[in-house]
Amino acid sequence: MFLTASLGGCDSTPHSVRISTAEMLRRAQATLRQDSLRADSIAQAGGQLPGAILPDNRIVAFYGNPLHKAMGILGQYPKEEMLRRLQQQTAAWQQADTIPVRPALHMTAVIAQRDSGADGKYRLPLPDTTIRRVINWGREHNALVFLDVQVGLSDLQHELPPLAPYLQLPFVHLGIDPEFSMKSGRRPGTEVGEFDAQDINYARQFLARLVSENHLPPKVLVVHRFRQDMVTNYQNIKLDPRVQIVMHMDGWGTPHIKRSSYRKFIKREPVEYAGFKIFYRNDRKGTSRLMTPEEVSALSPTPLYIQYQ
């Protein structure tokens, strides 16, 4: 296949040049390489690209799914009540610390399933109408939106491309959940899954390409983690200022257990930025209680992504 481009010569008669699709691809790849070189230079100099959210802001997100009340607070309450509670929670964080707070809605867009489905991949993408609905909530209320992916027996190479039209929006970001990445071939929920550095690097490259091609501000990539074996070869995860990687401590329990997990899986194996999760229900089991914003912000390193489920 060839495309024809008209060029004006010295006289008034235009002439045509045939450009092959292979040549167009070569030029596009060269442009992306130049973008990567510039990004690498910025990273080596310790700088930030324009529009970067972290580290000058803290994100406070509500997690869940509007179609499933049990998955988290995002779907537990009607829209207006949920947004009112999010406003209250972000206000509490703003009082606890001087870092500016950005509200966010973190929605599971691809959900691991107990049933195999027609293709045997044990995952179900949300309808476009549902994804667009939550994105519109974010747009209307000046909130970031995260699309979270649980691949089941699929992989990121198949599950991320369909989300590209949404991720091209400057306020839409990505989360990936190793817990439901079943490289063993077993059904999700029967054991804890994993992502390797190669998987996380693929997600990073995917987002970086969207940033370069669409002239977007940097994307945030949230990686859930509550066990060491959920993320393998973390030291091989590569950084790129077009993508801000958050390792997110996703476990529940008493404040003592949560602090211990944070030290083991986030502080001892740092990547770039840190996150911390609060479970409104599970963290209150027995005689336990929720950690306060003041307690969480005092952790080292300071979590810059906070998620409530």
C-alpha positions as CSV (number, residue, x, y, z in Angstrom):
1,M,0.0,0.0,0.0
2,F,1.2,3.5,-0.9
3,L,0.1,7.0,0.0
4,T,0.4,9.9,-2.4
5,A,1.6,13.3,-1.2
6,S,1.5,16.5,-3.3
7,L,4.5,18.8,-3.2
8,G,4.8,22.2,-4.7
9,G,7.8,22.7,-7.0
10,C,9.5,25.8,-8.2
11,D,6.8,26.4,-10.7
12,S,3.1,26.3,-10.1
13,T,2.7,22.7,-11.2
14,P,2.5,20.2,-8.3
15,H,4.1,16.8,-8.6
16,S,3.4,13.6,-6.6
17,V,5.7,11.6,-4.4
18,R,4.7,8.0,-3.4
19,I,5.5,7.2,0.2
20,S,5.3,3.6,1.2
21,T,3.7,2.5,4.5
22,A,7.0,1.0,5.5
23,E,8.7,4.4,5.1
24,M,6.0,6.1,7.1
25,L,6.5,3.5,9.8
26,R,10.2,4.0,9.8
27,R,9.7,7.8,10.2
28,A,7.3,7.3,13.0
29,Q,9.7,4.9,14.8
30,A,12.5,7.4,14.3
31,T,10.4,10.1,15.9
32,L,9.6,7.9,18.9
33,R,13.3,7.1,19.3
34,Q,14.0,10.8,19.4
35,D,11.3,11.3,22.0
36,S,12.8,8.5,24.0
37,L,16.2,10.0,23.8
38,R,14.9,13.3,25.0
39,A,13.0,11.6,27.8
40,D,16.1,9.7,28.8
41,S,18.1,12.9,29.0
42,I,15.4,14.5,31.2
43,A,15.4,11.4,33.5
44,Q,19.2,11.4,33.8
45,A,19.1,15.0,34.7
46,G,16.5,14.3,37.4
47,G,13.9,16.5,35.8
48,Q,10.2,16.3,35.2
49,L,8.2,16.5,32.0
50,P,5.5,19.3,31.9
51,G,2.3,18.2,33.5
52,A,3.8,15.5,35.7
53,I,1.4,14.8,38.7
54,L,4.1,13.3,41.0
55,P,5.9,14.1,43.3
56,D,4.4,17.6,43.7
57,N,0.8,16.2,44.3
58,R,-0.7,13.4,46.3
59,I,-3.5,11.3,44.6
60,V,-6.4,10.1,46.8
61,A,-8.5,7.6,44.9
62,F,-11.7,5.7,45.5
63,Y,-11.5,2.1,44.1
64,G,-14.2,-0.1,42.8
65,N,-16.7,-0.7,40.0
66,P,-20.1,1.0,39.4
67,L,-21.6,-2.4,38.5
68,H,-20.4,-4.3,41.6
69,K,-21.2,-2.8,45.0
70,A,-18.9,-5.4,46.8
71,M,-15.8,-4.5,44.9
72,G,-15.2,-1.1,46.6
73,I,-16.5,2.2,47.6
74,L,-16.6,3.6,44.0
75,G,-19.6,1.3,43.4
76,Q,-20.9,0.9,46.9
77,Y,-22.9,4.2,47.0
78,P,-24.9,6.2,44.4
79,K,-22.8,8.5,42.4
80,E,-23.4,11.8,44.3
81,E,-23.0,10.2,47.7
82,M,-19.8,8.5,46.6
83,L,-18.4,11.8,45.2
84,R,-19.4,13.6,48.5
85,R,-17.4,11.0,50.5
86,L,-14.4,11.3,48.2
87,Q,-14.5,15.1,48.7
88,Q,-14.5,14.5,52.5
89,Q,-11.6,12.1,52.3
90,T,-9.5,14.3,50.1
91,A,-10.2,17.2,52.5
92,A,-8.9,15.1,55.4
93,W,-5.7,14.4,53.5
94,Q,-5.3,18.1,52.7
95,Q,-5.5,18.9,56.4
96,A,-3.0,16.2,57.3
97,D,-0.2,17.3,55.0
98,T,1.0,20.3,52.9
99,I,1.1,18.3,49.6
100,P,-1.7,19.3,47.3
101,V,-4.3,16.5,46.9
102,R,-5.8,15.3,43.6
103,P,-9.0,13.3,43.8
104,A,-9.3,10.2,41.6
105,L,-11.7,7.4,40.6
106,H,-9.9,4.0,40.2
107,M,-12.2,1.6,38.3
108,T,-11.6,-2.0,37.5
109,A,-12.0,-2.0,33.7
110,V,-11.0,-5.6,33.1
111,I,-12.1,-8.0,35.9
112,A,-10.8,-11.5,36.6
113,Q,-13.6,-14.1,36.6
114,R,-14.3,-17.5,38.2
115,D,-15.7,-18.7,34.8
116,S,-13.4,-19.2,31.9
117,G,-15.5,-17.3,29.3
118,A,-15.7,-18.1,25.6
119,D,-12.0,-17.8,25.1
120,G,-10.8,-19.5,28.3
121,K,-9.1,-16.3,29.6
122,Y,-11.0,-15.9,32.9
123,R,-11.5,-12.2,32.6
124,L,-14.3,-9.8,31.5
125,P,-13.8,-6.3,30.1
126,L,-16.4,-3.8,31.2
127,P,-18.8,-2.4,28.6
128,D,-17.6,0.8,26.9
129,T,-20.7,2.6,28.3
130,T,-19.6,1.9,31.9
131,I,-16.1,3.0,31.3
132,R,-17.3,6.2,29.6
133,R,-19.7,6.9,32.4
134,V,-16.9,6.9,35.1
135,I,-14.6,8.9,32.8
136,N,-17.4,11.5,32.5
137,W,-17.7,11.6,36.3
138,G,-14.0,12.4,36.5
139,R,-14.3,15.0,33.8
140,E,-17.3,16.7,35.5
141,H,-15.6,16.8,38.9
142,N,-12.0,17.5,38.0
143,A,-10.9,14.1,39.2
144,L,-8.3,11.8,37.7
145,V,-9.5,8.4,36.4
146,F,-7.6,5.1,36.6
147,L,-8.5,2.1,34.6
148,D,-7.4,-1.1,36.4
149,V,-6.7,-4.4,34.6
150,Q,-6.9,-7.9,36.0
151,V,-5.7,-10.1,33.1
152,G,-6.7,-13.6,34.4
153,L,-5.2,-16.0,31.9
154,S,-4.8,-13.3,29.3
155,D,-1.9,-10.8,29.3
156,L,-1.2,-7.1,29.1
157,Q,-0.3,-7.3,25.4
158,H,-3.9,-8.2,24.7
159,E,-5.8,-6.3,27.4
160,L,-4.2,-2.8,27.1
161,P,-4.6,-1.9,23.4
162,P,-8.5,-1.8,23.7
163,L,-8.1,0.8,26.4
164,A,-5.9,3.1,24.3
165,P,-8.7,5.4,23.2
166,Y,-9.5,6.1,26.9
167,L,-5.8,6.4,27.9
168,Q,-5.3,9.1,25.3
169,L,-7.3,11.4,27.5
170,P,-4.9,13.5,29.6
171,F,-6.6,12.8,32.9
172,V,-7.0,9.0,32.5
173,H,-4.2,6.7,33.9
174,L,-3.6,3.0,34.4
175,G,-3.5,0.4,37.1
176,I,-2.3,-3.3,36.7
177,D,-3.0,-6.0,39.3
178,P,-0.5,-8.9,39.6
179,E,-2.8,-10.7,42.0
180,F,-5.0,-11.9,39.1
181,S,-2.2,-12.5,36.5
182,M,-2.3,-16.3,36.5
183,K,0.9,-17.3,34.8
184,S,0.4,-20.8,36.4
185,G,-2.7,-21.4,34.3
186,R,-4.9,-21.8,37.4
187,R,-8.2,-20.1,37.9
188,P,-8.1,-16.5,39.4
189,G,-8.7,-16.5,43.1
190,T,-7.2,-20.0,43.7
191,E,-3.7,-18.5,44.3
192,V,-2.0,-15.1,44.1
193,G,-0.7,-14.3,40.7
194,E,2.3,-12.3,39.6
195,F,3.8,-9.8,37.1
196,D,7.4,-9.9,36.1
197,A,9.5,-6.7,35.4
198,Q,9.0,-7.6,31.7
199,D,5.2,-7.2,32.1
200,I,5.5,-3.9,33.9
201,N,8.0,-2.6,31.4
202,Y,5.6,-3.5,28.6
203,A,2.9,-1.4,30.4
204,R,5.4,1.4,30.8
205,Q,6.3,1.3,27.1
206,F,2.7,1.2,26.1
207,L,1.9,4.3,28.1
208,A,5.1,6.1,27.0
209,R,4.2,5.6,23.3
210,L,0.7,7.1,23.9
211,V,2.3,10.0,25.6
212,S,4.7,10.7,22.8
213,E,2.2,10.1,19.9
214,N,-0.5,12.2,21.5
215,H,1.6,14.9,23.1
216,L,0.2,14.1,26.6
217,P,1.5,14.9,30.1
218,P,3.1,11.9,31.8
219,K,0.9,9.0,32.8
220,V,0.7,7.4,36.2
221,L,1.0,3.6,36.3
222,V,-0.1,1.9,39.6
223,V,1.1,-1.6,40.3
224,H,-0.7,-3.4,43.2
225,R,1.4,-5.4,45.6
226,F,1.0,-7.1,49.0
227,R,3.5,-10.0,48.7
228,Q,7.1,-10.2,47.5
229,D,6.4,-12.9,44.9
230,M,3.7,-10.7,43.2
231,V,6.4,-8.7,41.4
232,T,9.4,-10.6,40.2
233,N,12.8,-9.1,39.2
234,Y,11.7,-5.6,40.4
235,Q,15.3,-4.3,39.9
236,N,14.8,-4.8,36.1
237,I,11.9,-2.3,35.9
238,K,13.0,0.6,33.8
239,L,12.0,4.2,34.4
240,D,10.9,6.8,31.9
241,P,9.7,10.3,32.8
242,R,6.7,9.8,30.5
243,V,5.4,7.2,32.9
244,Q,5.4,7.6,36.7
245,I,5.4,4.2,38.3
246,V,3.7,3.7,41.7
247,M,4.3,0.5,43.7
248,H,1.1,0.3,45.7
249,M,1.0,-1.6,49.0
250,D,-2.4,-3.3,48.6
251,G,-2.7,-5.4,51.7
252,W,-5.2,-5.2,54.5
253,G,-4.9,-5.8,58.3
254,T,-4.0,-4.0,61.5
255,P,-1.8,-0.9,61.4
256,H,1.1,-3.0,62.6
257,I,0.7,-5.5,59.8
258,K,0.3,-2.8,57.1
259,R,3.4,-0.9,58.3
260,S,5.4,-4.2,58.2
261,S,4.2,-5.0,54.7
262,Y,5.0,-1.5,53.5
263,R,8.6,-1.9,54.8
264,K,9.1,-5.3,53.2
265,F,7.5,-4.9,49.8
266,I,7.7,-1.2,49.1
267,K,10.6,0.3,51.0
268,R,13.0,-2.6,50.6
269,E,12.2,-2.9,46.9
270,P,11.7,0.6,45.7
271,V,11.0,1.5,42.1
272,E,9.9,5.1,41.8
273,Y,6.9,6.3,43.8
274,A,5.0,4.6,46.6
275,G,1.3,4.0,47.2
276,F,-0.8,2.8,50.2
277,K,-4.3,1.3,50.4
278,I,-6.9,1.6,53.1
279,F,-9.8,-0.9,53.2
280,Y,-12.8,0.6,54.8
281,R,-14.1,-2.8,55.8
282,N,-11.2,-5.3,56.0
283,D,-8.9,-3.0,58.0
284,R,-11.6,-2.8,60.7
285,K,-11.9,-6.5,61.2
286,G,-11.8,-7.6,64.8
287,T,-10.4,-4.9,67.1
288,S,-8.4,-3.3,64.2
289,R,-8.9,0.3,62.9
290,L,-8.2,2.4,59.9
291,M,-4.9,4.2,59.8
292,T,-5.3,8.0,59.7
293,P,-3.9,10.2,56.9
294,E,-1.4,11.6,59.4
295,E,-0.1,8.0,60.2
296,V,0.1,7.0,56.5
297,S,1.8,10.2,55.4
298,A,4.5,9.7,58.1
299,L,5.6,6.4,56.5
300,S,9.0,6.4,54.7
301,P,9.0,6.8,51.8
302,T,5.9,9.0,51.9
303,P,3.1,7.5,49.9
304,L,1.9,9.8,47.1
305,Y,-0.9,7.6,45.9
306,I,-3.6,6.7,48.4
307,Q,-6.4,4.3,47.6
308,Y,-9.6,3.6,49.5
309,Q,-11.6,0.4,48.8
